[in-house]
Amino acid sequence: MKSPMVSDLASGQNIQGTFLVQLKDVRQKKTGDPYLSLVLMDRSGTIDAKMWDNVSGVMDSFETDDFLRVKGETQLYQGRLQITVYSLQRVPDTEVALADFLPASKRDPDEMMAEVLALVSAMKDPHLRALLEAIFADPEIASRYKLAPAAKGIHHAWLGGLIEHVLSLSALARFMAVHYPSLDEDLLLTGVLLHDIGKITELNYTRSFSYSTEGGLLGHMQIGLRIIAEKLPAGFPPKLRNLVEHLILSHHGQLEFGSPKLPVFPEALMLHHLDNLDSKMATMAAWLEKDRPAANEWTGYNAALERSFLDKQKYLSDKPKVEVKAASPAAAKAVKQASGFGQAMLAAFDGTKE
């Protein structure tokens, strides 16, 4: 494994390491001389880097998505760690292991795909099950579905992020189908499994994460509709197709957020809110991990959610210990009743609901 990793860096270190260029920008100092503003990455995270001197001789020697061997020093700038680069050199692809540079899910992709297929095989609606089986029987779709990130950089932005996001949503959807019995669980799960399937070709993810030309032209919703049209089984009910396509077209929830349509039936509304919830929780969790402050309780500003986050563990680190007293008989009875309710909900969640 390469060393150092971004996650291992601390302020005040002299470093020499290899990184992938996620972003390259040539800017001008007040003197008119150029300087380099870079975002460097490996699988553990990203870090800003600046090269102030001797830039003219190297600024045309590499591009975004190239690998660089960097010598420099780490320091804090406005509360964020960055590298001041003293020298850099492009590294041929043959000298690196790509797995060291792209973040990936901690879960096994084949295991996650097996869970997806199990959800499909358990569906009671024969038309929805046949559609999903036809889609995931395509080996190219299945392989991309296991590998794709869920986003370029906001949430689940790692290899396997899409299917990890889908499985998280599936768990939430199954629970909500118990809580709201009027929901069509198979239709909701179909929306979960297909709402972002267009991202398998909307995004490039063989080097750094970026939008493909197809993604820039069409977007993942239109690509998802195309996949459905290509795989739609003969005899699929036209009205049911309309519902499935509406799930995809409305899952962003608001017109200003890129949805061509607003959710207009319960499963569509639920899909939007679950997708929004899971993406924001993942964004916050990733930012707290990535931008954990060294000296205070607040992270840096997160542009996606337009706020800084409180490091709750650090905030509570000096919290006095609370003495735990034995529960009263009445409290114990209440806990037992609550536990019984929880067990009933879990039993329904595990598939015993008729």
C-alpha positions as CSV (number, residue, x, y, z in Angstrom):
1,M,0.0,0.0,0.0
2,K,1.2,3.5,-0.8
3,S,2.5,5.8,1.9
4,P,1.6,8.3,3.2
5,M,-2.2,8.2,2.9
6,V,-4.1,11.5,3.0
7,S,-5.9,10.3,6.2
8,D,-2.5,9.9,7.9
9,L,-1.3,13.4,7.3
10,A,-0.9,15.9,10.1
11,S,0.2,19.5,10.3
12,G,3.9,20.3,10.2
13,Q,5.0,17.2,8.3
14,N,7.6,17.1,5.6
15,I,6.1,14.6,3.1
16,Q,7.0,12.8,-0.1
17,G,4.2,10.7,-1.6
18,T,2.2,9.9,-4.7
19,F,-1.3,11.2,-5.2
20,L,-4.0,11.4,-7.9
21,V,-4.8,14.9,-9.2
22,Q,-8.6,15.4,-8.7
23,L,-8.4,19.1,-9.6
24,K,-5.8,21.3,-11.3
25,D,-6.0,25.1,-11.6
26,V,-3.3,27.5,-12.7
27,R,-3.8,30.9,-11.1
28,Q,-1.9,34.2,-10.9
29,K,-0.2,35.7,-7.9
30,K,-0.3,39.5,-7.4
31,T,3.0,39.7,-9.1
32,G,1.5,38.1,-12.2
33,D,3.5,34.9,-11.8
34,P,1.6,31.6,-11.9
35,Y,0.9,29.3,-9.0
36,L,-0.8,25.9,-8.9
37,S,-4.0,25.2,-6.9
38,L,-4.6,21.5,-6.7
39,V,-6.9,19.0,-5.0
40,L,-5.0,15.7,-4.5
41,M,-6.6,12.5,-3.5
42,D,-6.2,8.8,-2.6
43,R,-8.7,6.3,-1.4
44,S,-8.6,7.7,2.1
45,G,-9.6,11.3,1.2
46,T,-8.7,14.5,-0.5
47,I,-6.4,17.4,0.4
48,D,-5.8,20.9,-1.0
49,A,-2.3,21.7,-2.2
50,K,-0.6,24.9,-3.4
51,M,2.6,25.3,-5.3
52,W,3.8,28.9,-5.2
53,D,7.3,28.8,-6.7
54,N,9.0,27.3,-9.8
55,V,5.6,26.6,-11.4
56,S,6.3,27.6,-15.0
57,G,8.5,24.6,-15.6
58,V,6.0,22.0,-14.3
59,M,2.5,23.3,-14.8
60,D,2.2,21.8,-18.3
61,S,3.7,18.5,-17.4
62,F,0.6,16.9,-16.0
63,E,-3.2,17.2,-16.1
64,T,-6.2,16.3,-14.0
65,D,-6.4,12.5,-13.4
66,D,-2.6,12.1,-13.6
67,F,-0.6,10.7,-10.7
68,L,2.0,13.0,-9.1
69,R,4.9,12.4,-6.8
70,V,4.9,15.3,-4.4
71,K,7.4,16.8,-2.0
72,G,6.2,19.4,0.4
73,E,5.1,20.3,3.8
74,T,1.7,20.1,5.5
75,Q,0.2,23.0,7.4
76,L,-3.2,24.3,8.6
77,Y,-4.8,27.1,6.6
78,Q,-8.1,28.5,7.9
79,G,-8.6,25.4,10.0
80,R,-8.0,23.0,7.0
81,L,-5.0,20.9,6.3
82,Q,-3.2,21.6,3.1
83,I,0.1,20.8,1.4
84,T,2.6,23.5,0.3
85,V,4.3,21.8,-2.6
86,Y,8.0,22.3,-3.2
87,S,8.4,19.9,-6.2
88,L,6.3,17.5,-8.2
89,Q,6.8,14.9,-10.9
90,R,4.2,13.0,-13.0
91,V,4.2,9.2,-12.3
92,P,3.4,6.7,-15.0
93,D,0.2,4.7,-14.5
94,T,2.3,1.5,-14.5
95,E,4.0,2.5,-11.3
96,V,0.9,2.8,-9.2
97,A,-1.9,0.5,-7.9
98,L,-5.2,2.2,-8.8
99,A,-6.9,0.6,-5.7
100,D,-4.8,2.9,-3.5
101,F,-6.3,6.1,-5.0
102,L,-10.0,5.7,-5.3
103,P,-12.2,5.4,-2.2
104,A,-14.3,2.3,-2.0
105,S,-17.0,0.8,0.1
106,K,-15.9,-1.2,3.0
107,R,-18.5,-3.8,2.0
108,D,-17.9,-6.6,-0.5
109,P,-19.6,-5.6,-3.8
110,D,-20.7,-9.2,-4.7
111,E,-22.2,-9.6,-1.3
112,M,-24.2,-6.4,-1.7
113,M,-25.3,-7.5,-5.2
114,A,-26.6,-10.7,-3.7
115,E,-28.7,-8.7,-1.3
116,V,-30.2,-6.7,-4.2
117,L,-31.0,-9.9,-6.1
118,A,-32.6,-11.4,-3.0
119,L,-34.9,-8.3,-2.7
120,V,-35.9,-8.7,-6.3
121,S,-36.6,-12.5,-6.0
122,A,-38.8,-11.8,-3.0
123,M,-41.1,-9.4,-4.8
124,K,-44.7,-10.6,-5.2
125,D,-45.6,-8.4,-8.2
126,P,-44.6,-10.5,-11.2
127,H,-44.2,-7.6,-13.6
128,L,-41.9,-5.5,-11.4
129,R,-39.9,-8.6,-10.5
130,A,-39.5,-9.5,-14.2
131,L,-38.4,-6.0,-15.1
132,L,-35.7,-5.9,-12.4
133,E,-34.6,-9.5,-13.2
134,A,-34.2,-8.4,-16.9
135,I,-32.2,-5.3,-15.9
136,F,-29.8,-7.1,-13.5
137,A,-29.3,-10.1,-15.8
138,D,-27.4,-7.8,-18.1
139,P,-23.8,-8.4,-17.0
140,E,-22.6,-4.9,-18.0
141,I,-25.3,-3.3,-16.0
142,A,-24.7,-5.5,-13.0
143,S,-21.0,-5.0,-13.0
144,R,-21.4,-1.2,-13.2
145,Y,-24.1,-1.2,-10.6
146,K,-21.8,-2.8,-8.1
147,L,-18.9,-0.4,-8.9
148,A,-20.5,3.0,-9.4
149,P,-20.4,5.8,-6.8
150,A,-23.7,7.3,-5.9
151,A,-22.5,10.9,-6.6
152,K,-19.4,12.7,-7.8
153,G,-18.6,14.2,-4.5
154,I,-21.6,14.9,-2.2
155,H,-22.8,11.6,-0.7
156,H,-21.6,7.9,-1.1
157,A,-18.9,9.2,-3.3
158,W,-16.8,6.1,-3.5
159,L,-16.7,2.9,-5.5
160,G,-19.7,0.8,-4.5
161,G,-21.4,3.9,-3.1
162,L,-24.5,3.5,-5.4
163,I,-25.4,0.0,-4.3
164,E,-24.5,0.8,-0.7
165,H,-26.9,3.8,-0.9
166,V,-29.6,1.6,-2.5
167,L,-29.3,-1.1,0.2
168,S,-29.6,1.6,2.9
169,L,-32.7,2.9,1.2
170,S,-34.1,-0.6,0.9
171,A,-33.9,-1.1,4.6
172,L,-35.7,2.2,5.2
173,A,-38.3,1.4,2.6
174,R,-39.2,-2.0,4.0
175,F,-39.6,-0.4,7.5
176,M,-41.8,2.4,6.1
177,A,-44.0,-0.2,4.3
178,V,-44.7,-1.7,7.7
179,H,-45.4,1.7,9.3
180,Y,-47.6,2.9,6.4
181,P,-49.4,-0.3,5.3
182,S,-51.1,1.4,2.4
183,L,-47.7,1.7,0.6
184,D,-47.0,-0.8,-2.2
185,E,-43.7,-2.2,-0.9
186,D,-42.8,-3.8,-4.3
187,L,-43.4,-0.5,-6.1
188,L,-41.4,1.5,-3.5
189,L,-38.5,-1.0,-3.6
190,T,-38.5,-0.8,-7.4
191,G,-38.1,2.9,-7.2
192,V,-35.3,2.5,-4.7
193,L,-33.4,0.0,-6.9
194,L,-33.9,2.0,-10.1
195,H,-34.0,5.7,-9.1
196,D,-30.2,6.3,-9.6
197,I,-29.4,3.4,-12.0
198,G,-28.6,6.0,-14.7
199,K,-25.5,6.9,-12.7
200,I,-23.8,3.8,-13.9
201,T,-23.0,5.7,-17.1
202,E,-23.7,9.3,-16.0
203,L,-20.4,9.2,-14.0
204,N,-16.9,8.3,-14.9
205,Y,-15.2,6.3,-12.1
206,T,-12.2,4.6,-13.6
207,R,-9.8,7.3,-12.3
208,S,-11.2,10.3,-10.4
209,F,-15.0,10.8,-10.3
210,S,-16.4,13.1,-12.9
211,Y,-19.4,13.4,-15.3
212,S,-19.3,11.5,-18.6
213,T,-20.3,13.1,-21.8
214,E,-23.5,11.1,-21.8
215,G,-24.1,12.2,-18.2
216,G,-23.6,15.8,-19.2
217,L,-25.9,15.5,-22.1
218,L,-28.7,13.5,-20.5
219,G,-28.4,13.2,-16.8
220,H,-29.1,10.0,-14.7
221,M,-32.9,10.3,-14.8
222,Q,-33.1,10.2,-18.6
223,I,-30.5,7.4,-18.7
224,G,-32.5,5.4,-16.2
225,L,-35.6,5.8,-18.4
226,R,-33.6,4.5,-21.4
227,I,-32.5,1.4,-19.4
228,I,-36.1,0.7,-18.5
229,A,-37.3,1.1,-22.0
230,E,-34.6,-1.3,-23.3
231,K,-35.3,-4.0,-20.7
232,L,-39.0,-3.7,-20.4
233,P,-40.5,-7.2,-20.7
234,A,-43.3,-7.9,-23.2
235,G,-46.7,-7.4,-21.8
236,F,-45.6,-5.0,-19.0
237,P,-48.7,-3.0,-18.0
238,P,-48.5,0.5,-19.5
239,K,-49.9,2.2,-16.4
240,L,-47.5,0.4,-14.1
241,R,-44.6,1.6,-16.4
242,N,-45.9,5.1,-16.0
243,L,-45.7,4.8,-12.2
244,V,-42.1,3.3,-12.3
245,E,-40.9,6.1,-14.6
246,H,-42.6,8.7,-12.4
247,L,-40.6,7.4,-9.4
248,I,-37.4,8.1,-11.3
249,L,-38.5,11.5,-12.7
250,S,-39.7,12.8,-9.3
251,H,-37.2,11.4,-6.8
252,H,-35.4,14.7,-6.3
253,G,-38.7,16.1,-5.0
254,Q,-38.6,19.6,-6.2
255,L,-38.3,21.2,-9.6
256,E,-35.4,23.4,-8.6
257,F,-33.5,20.3,-7.5
258,G,-33.6,18.8,-10.9
259,S,-36.9,16.8,-10.8
260,P,-38.9,17.2,-14.0
261,K,-42.0,16.2,-12.0
262,L,-43.1,16.6,-8.4
263,P,-44.0,13.3,-6.5
264,V,-47.8,12.8,-6.9
265,F,-48.4,9.4,-5.3
266,P,-47.4,8.0,-1.9
267,E,-44.5,5.8,-3.0
268,A,-43.0,8.6,-5.0
269,L,-43.2,11.0,-2.1
270,M,-41.7,8.4,0.3
271,L,-38.9,7.6,-2.2
272,H,-38.0,11.3,-2.4
273,H,-37.9,11.8,1.4
274,L,-35.9,8.6,2.1
275,D,-33.4,9.4,-0.7
276,N,-33.0,12.9,0.7
277,L,-32.6,11.6,4.3
278,D,-30.1,8.9,3.4
279,S,-28.0,11.2,1.2
280,K,-27.8,14.0,3.8
281,M,-27.0,11.6,6.7
282,A,-24.2,10.1,4.6
283,T,-22.9,13.6,3.7
284,M,-22.8,14.6,7.3
285,A,-21.1,11.4,8.4
286,A,-18.5,11.6,5.7
287,W,-17.7,15.3,6.4
288,L,-17.4,14.7,10.1
289,E,-14.9,11.9,9.4
290,K,-13.0,13.9,6.7
291,D,-13.0,17.3,8.3
292,R,-12.8,16.4,12.0
293,P,-11.4,19.5,13.7
294,A,-8.2,19.3,15.6
295,A,-8.7,22.2,18.0
296,N,-12.4,22.9,18.2
297,E,-15.8,21.3,18.2
298,W,-16.9,22.5,14.8
299,T,-16.0,21.3,11.3
300,G,-15.3,23.6,8.4
301,Y,-18.1,24.8,6.2
302,N,-19.9,22.1,4.2
303,A,-21.1,23.7,0.9
304,A,-23.6,20.8,0.1
305,L,-25.5,21.3,3.4
306,E,-24.6,25.0,3.8
307,R,-23.4,24.8,7.4
308,S,-20.6,23.6,9.7
309,F,-21.2,20.5,11.8
310,L,-20.8,20.0,15.5
311,D,-18.3,17.2,16.5
312,K,-20.6,15.8,19.1
313,Q,-18.0,13.4,20.6
314,K,-15.6,16.2,21.2
315,Y,-18.4,18.4,22.6
316,L,-19.4,15.7,25.1
317,S,-15.9,14.6,25.9
318,D,-15.8,16.5,29.2
319,K,-19.4,15.5,30.1
320,P,-19.6,14.3,33.7
321,K,-20.5,10.7,34.2
322,V,-24.1,10.1,35.1
323,E,-24.9,7.6,37.8
324,V,-27.3,4.9,36.4
325,K,-29.9,3.8,38.9
326,A,-31.9,0.6,38.9
327,A,-35.2,1.0,37.1
328,S,-38.4,1.1,39.1
329,P,-41.0,-1.8,38.5
330,A,-43.2,0.6,36.5
331,A,-40.3,1.7,34.3
332,A,-39.2,-1.9,33.8
333,K,-42.8,-2.8,32.7
334,A,-42.8,0.1,30.2
335,V,-39.4,-1.1,28.8
336,K,-40.7,-4.6,28.4
337,Q,-43.8,-3.4,26.6
338,A,-41.7,-1.2,24.3
339,S,-39.4,-4.1,23.6
340,G,-42.4,-6.2,22.6
341,F,-43.4,-3.5,20.2
342,G,-39.9,-3.3,18.8
343,Q,-39.8,-7.1,18.3
344,A,-43.1,-7.0,16.5
345,M,-41.8,-4.3,14.2
346,L,-38.6,-6.2,13.5
347,A,-40.5,-9.4,12.8
348,A,-42.5,-7.4,10.2
349,F,-39.4,-5.9,8.8
350,D,-37.8,-9.3,8.4
351,G,-40.6,-10.3,6.0
352,T,-43.3,-11.8,8.1
353,K,-45.8,-9.1,7.1
354,E,-48.5,-10.5,4.8
